[in-house]
Amino acid sequence: MLQNGNILISGFFKTVNDSVRNGIVLLDSQGNIFPGFNIGDGITYSSASSWVAHVRVQPDGKILLYGSI
């Protein structure tokens, strides 16, 4: 959960609530998809052994994802 109450989720998924989100989604405190969060292409996994190990939100609000993608 982020300081503002929004929820950042990453994982092995393609859609959330019938909306394409490719492995990363930002939800508001009510669980609705946050409309202003542009994921671009999202996370494209290269194989079944790909994974996101960590999610970090920097003080400037930028989001870092790292692992084996």
HUVEN-V499126 format. One record per residue. RES is the residue in one letter. NEAR is the number of other C-alpha atoms within 12 Angstrom. Layout:
# HUVEN-V499126
((RES:NEAR) (RES:NEAR))
This chain:
# HUVEN-V499126
((M:17) (L:19) (Q:13) (N:12) (G:14) (N:20) (I:23) (L:31) (I:32) (S:32) (G:27) (F:25) (F:22) (K:21) (T:19) (V:22) (N:14) (D:11) (S:17) (V:19) (R:30) (N:24) (G:29) (I:35) (V:36) (L:30) (L:25) (D:21) (S:16) (Q:11) (G:18) (N:19) (I:26) (F:24) (P:15) (G:12) (F:21) (N:16) (I:24) (G:14) (D:14) (G:24) (I:29) (T:23) (Y:21) (S:11) (S:11) (A:11) (S:12) (S:17) (W:23) (V:24) (A:16) (H:17) (V:23) (R:20) (V:18) (Q:12) (P:10) (D:8) (G:12) (K:11) (I:22) (L:18) (L:23) (Y:17) (G:17) (S:16) (I:20))
